[in-house]
Amino acid sequence: MIEIKDISQAYGDFKVLDQINLTIRDNQITALIGANGAGKSTLLGVLSRLLTPTKGDILLDGVPLSEMKTKDIAKKIAILKQTNQLHIRITIRDLVSFGRFPHSQGRLKAEDIEKIEEALVYMNIKNIEHRYLDELSGGQRQRAYIAMILAQDTKYIFLDEPLNNLDMRYAVEMMTILQKMVKELGKTIVVVMHDINFAAAFSDYIIAMKDGKIVEEGTIDYMMDKKILDHIFDHDFCIAGVNGRKVCIYYNHQGIAFEEQVKGENV
């Protein structure tokens, strides 16, 4: 379990995170949502100690991150940020091998090679392991990066907008893989997302940020609420019921609340 205790992060007089108190529950997907500039990516950076908070601390399974060595944190927490994308010519296998660095320090042993093989097979890219990243489709490339994270063999995985630049098919595929990682491998995943409907469809819990603060958090049914989403994004949303689930309608050209249109449905 990860416990965030009174975390603040500031650059000069500008507060990016403002007194965050939060618990990340184990063995589930937690989605972080909010408008651009809400502090989502900064929170991921602080959670993984890529950034040092101005105030507060984070407990990882009861131990303060501030008391842990960087290499020990890297054995428990893996993070894939948008800026992690490499711009050098490298094969899939070499990329996935990077995930073992916290354990091997660059000297791969039999255990490291086994973890690399397992990650390649799990992400279904073993048959293309010798291809270069610049030869891959967007979906294949993202699979390779997730395989690198898997090879790191951590309990906690943080992903910063992993669906960026993926079409609908690959975005659904990626979120389905993350769900499998939770169920089959016991991972705890925190993912920054922009698409509310993807968050509702694939996550177990949603945390909403605005202006560097946690403004709402809860189950999917609770968070898929017009008042909550209107406040978070400063936008006029409609919530509709489809096959017994709530979905967010971003625009209603008729100007009629979808809640009224779907009245009587099981939402």
VENRA-V293598 format. One line per field, one symbol per residue. ss: DSSP state (2 for helix, 1 for strand, 0 for the rest). phi: phi as a letter, one per 30 degrees, with the letter a starting at -180 (. if undefined). A space follows every 10 residues. Layout:
ss=???
phi=???
This chain:
ss=0111111111 1001111111 1111000011 1110000002 2222222000 0000111111 0011222002 2220001111 0222000000 1222222200 2222000002 2222222222 2200022200 0122200222 2222222222 2200011111 0000000222 2222222222 2222200111 1100022222 2200111111 0011111102 2220022222 2220000111 1100111110 0000000222 2000000
phi=.cccchdbbb ciccdcbbhd babcddhacc ccbldeidjd dddddddcid bcddbjabcc hicdedccde dddddcbcbb ceddddccdb dedddddedd eecchjcdce dddddddddd dddhbedbdc ddedccdedd dddddddedd ddhcdcbcbc hdceicdedd ddeddddddd dddccidccc bdbcdddddd dbccabccca hibdcaaldd ddddbeddde ddchbccbcc cbhibdbccd bbddicdded dcejddc
